[in-house]
C-alpha cells in the first residue's frame, strides 16, 4: 500500500499570554497554541516525515514515491507567527495574501474591532436583525466571532466591507488600532533561506467563489507576479475560502501546479483541489485523528 500524504493547514500560532488578543482566532479554529503545535510535531515525527512543497508536488505528479506517511505543513495568510513554526520545523510553506504588506486582511480587521471593543455588552444590529452579545462570554460572543454578519462582510465588495466595519466599530465603541502583524519582505526571504517556500493566497483574500472569472484570474495572476518580483516562482495557490469549478482550469492556466482547499482528507494524486486538514488547537489531535487516518489499512 502506498503511504499516505497529509497537507496540514495552520493560520496563527500563539503563546498562552497572547490569548487576550487571540481569542477570536482560537474560537474560530484558526489559531493553535505554541505548546500544542510542539506536541503535534512531536507526535507526527513518530510515524511520518515532514516534507517540503517540492517533494509533495513530485509525489502528486508521480515523480517521487513515499517510503512512509508524510506531512506538508502549510500556513495561510502570511502571519509573522510562521517564524515561530520555522524554529521547530525545517520546511513548510506560507501562503501569502499579497495585500498584507499594505493593510490588514478583512477578517483580521473584524477581529481587531472585537478585541479593542470598549462596549463589551449590549445589543447590535448590522443588517441581520438585532441580537444581544457579551464579549466576556464565549457563548454570547459566538455570533460576532463567526455569525451571518461576519460571513456576509467577508464576501462583500471592499466599499461595503468598510461601511460594515465602521458600523461594527461604532456600535462596539472600538478604536480598532491594528493588533495584527504579517511577515515583512525580508522575513519572507529569511524563510526561503531556511528551506521554506512561499505560495499564493490571492491578492486581497476575497473568496474566489464570490467573484467573477475575470477577477479570479486577476487575483491569481497578480499575486503570482507579486511573488515573482521577490524572485519566488510560486507553484501552489491556497484558496481563500471556496472556488467555483468553472475557475479551476484558469487557476492552473495561470501557472500553478497545485490548488489547495480544505477537506480533512489525505492528499490524492489527480485531485483538482487538494484537501487539507484544518488543524485544531488540540495537543492530542495527531494521535486521535491524523495518525489513524494516514495509517489506516497499513500493517
N, C-alpha and C positions, 0 to 999 in steps of 0.2 A: 504494500500500500504506500502511495506517495505521501510523505509527511505534509502536514497542513501548514498553511501560512495565514497568519492573522495580521491585519492592519489595525493598529490602535489609534484612537483619536482622543487627544487631550486638548484643552484650551489653556486654562490658568493653573499654575502651581503656587500654592500659598502656604505661608507659615501660620502656626496656631495664633500668634499675636497679631495677625492681619485679618482675622475673621470679622472684626468690627466693620471693615470696609469691603470684605469679600463675600458677605453672607448672601447677596442675591445670586452670585455665581454658584455657591455651594448648593443653594436651594433649587436653582435651575438645572443643576447637574453639569455645569461647565467649569468646575474647579475641583481640584484634588489637593488635599493637604500633602505637604512635602513628605511627612513621615509615612503616609500611606503609599505615596509614589515609590519611596525607597523599598517598602515592603513588597510592592508589586514587582519591581525589578528583581529583587532577590528571589521571589517565587518563580518568575519567568526563567531565570538562569538555571534552575534545577531541571528543566525539561525542554528548553527551547533556546535558540540563538537569536540575538538581536541583530538584524541585518540592515544594510543600507538600502536607500531607494534604488540605486542602480542594480543591486543584487535582486531586489524584488522585481524590477522591470524585466530582468533577464529570466527570472523564474516564470513570470507570467507569459513571456514570449517563447518559452520552451528552450532558451539558450543555456539554462542552468538548472540543475536538479538539487533538491534539498536532501541532506542526509538525516536530518531530524527536524521537528517542528521549528518554525521561525516566526519572528515578530518584527514588524516595522513600526517604529514609534513616529507618530505624526502629531504636530501641534498647529492648530488653526489660529488665525487672526494676527499673529505676529507680536504677541506679548513678550515683554522682556523676561517673563517667567521662564522662557525656553532656556535662558542662560543657566538657570538652576538645574534644569534637566541635563544640560551638557556637561555639568560637573560629575555626573554619575552614569552617563551613557555615552559611549564612544561614537554613536551615529544616530541620526534621526533626521526628520525633515520638518521645517517650519513653513507653513503656507501663509504667505504674506498677502494681506489686502493692501493694495498699493497706496491708498489714501491715508494710511495711518501715519505717514511721515508729516502730514499736514493737519489732520483733525481726528477726533475720536470716531470710532465706529458708532452707528446708531444705537446698538444695544448697550454699549458702554455709556453713552450719553444718557440713556434712560436710567441705567442703574446708578449713575452719578447723582441724579436727582433724588433717587430713593435714599442713597447713603448720606446725602447732605441735608435732607429734609429737616426743617425746624418744627413743622406741624406734623407730629408723628401719629396723631389720632384724629379721626373725624370722618367726613364723607367727601366723596369726589365724584365728578361726572365728566367723562371725556368723550361723550357721544354715544355710549352704550348703556346709558342708564346710571342712576346714582347708586353707589354702594358705599358701605362703611369699611374702614380699614384701621388697623392698629399695627404700626411698624415694629412694635415690641413683641408681637405675637406672630409666630410662623404661619399659623393657620389664617390669621386675619390679614396678613400681607401677601398671601399666595397669589391673589388676583393681580396685584401690582407687579409681582415678580414675573408672572407669565400668564396673563389673562387676555381676553379678547382685545382690550385696548392696546396692549403692547404688541400683540401679533399683527393687528391692523397697522399700527405705526411702522413696524419694520417693513411692511410691504407697500408702503405709501411712497409717492414721489417726495423728493427732498424738501420742497416747499411745504408740503403737508406735514412732513415729519417735524420741521422747525416749529410750525404752529402748534402741533400736539405737544411737543416737548415744552414749549413755552407755557401752555395751559397747565401741564403737569407741574412744572416748577412753581407757577403762581399759586396753585391750589395746595401744594405741599410746603410753600414758603422755603424753597431750596435755592441756595446760591449756585449749586452745580459748578464747582470750580475746577473740575477736571482732575480726578484722582488716579487715572489710569495711564500707564506708560507702555510704549511699544518699543521694539528694537529700533535702534538707530542704524544708519547705513554701515558705520564702522563695526557695530556689534554684529550685524549680519555677516560682514566679511570675516569677522573673527570666528563665527560659527562655521563658515565654509572652510577656513583654515584648519579647524579642529576635526574635520571629517564629516560635518553635517551638510545637508543640502537645503535649498530653498525651492519652493514651488508657488504657484499662483493660487490665490483665494479670491480672485476677482479684483476689480478696480475700486468699487465702493461698498462691497458686501450687500448689494441689492440681490434678493433672491432671484435666481435666473428664471424660475417659473412664474415670476410676477412681471416680467418684461418681454418685449417682443424679440424675434430672432436677431434683428439688426443690433439691438442693444446688448444681447448676449454675446454676439461676436465682438462688439466694441469692448465690453468688459474683459473678455478673454484675451483679445489681441493686445490691447493697450497695457494690460497687466504683464503680458509676455514681453512687450517692448520695454517696459519699465525695468523688469528684471534683467533683460539683455543689456541695458545701459550700465548695469553693475557687473557686466561680464558673466552673468548667470544664464546658462542655457536651460531654462526650466523644462522639465519633462512631464510634469504632472500638474493637474489642477484639482483642487479640493472645492467642491461645490458649496457656495453659501446657501444653505438650505437645498431646495429641490431644483430639478431641471425637467423641462418637457422633452419627451422622446424626440420630437422634431429637431431639437437643437444639438443632439449628441453628435451627429455627423459633422456639424460645423465646429464643435469643440475639437474633435480630432483633426479636422482640416486646418485648424489654427497651428497645429504642430505639437499638440500634447499626445504623449504616448498612453497616458493613464488618466482616467477621470475617476475621482473618489467621491463617494457619498457616505451614507451611514447604512446600517442594516444588521449589526450584531451577528454576522456570519463570517466564516473564513473566506479569504480571497478565492476567486475562481478564475482560472485561465479562460479567456474569451469573453468574460463579462464586460458589457459596455460601460457599466458603472461598478467599480469595485466597492463592496461593502466594507465598513469599518466598525469596530466595536467602540461605542462611546463609553469611555472608562469612567466608572463612578468613584466617588470618594469613599472607597471601601478597601481596607487593607487586605481583606480575605477574598476579594473578587477573583483574583487569578486562580486560586485553588478551587473556589466554588464554581466558577463559570468557564474561564478561559482554558485551563488545562483539560478539564473533561471534554470540552468541545474540540480541542485540537488533537487529542489523543484517542478519541472515540474509535473503537474498532482496531486499534493497534495492539500488538501482542506484548 
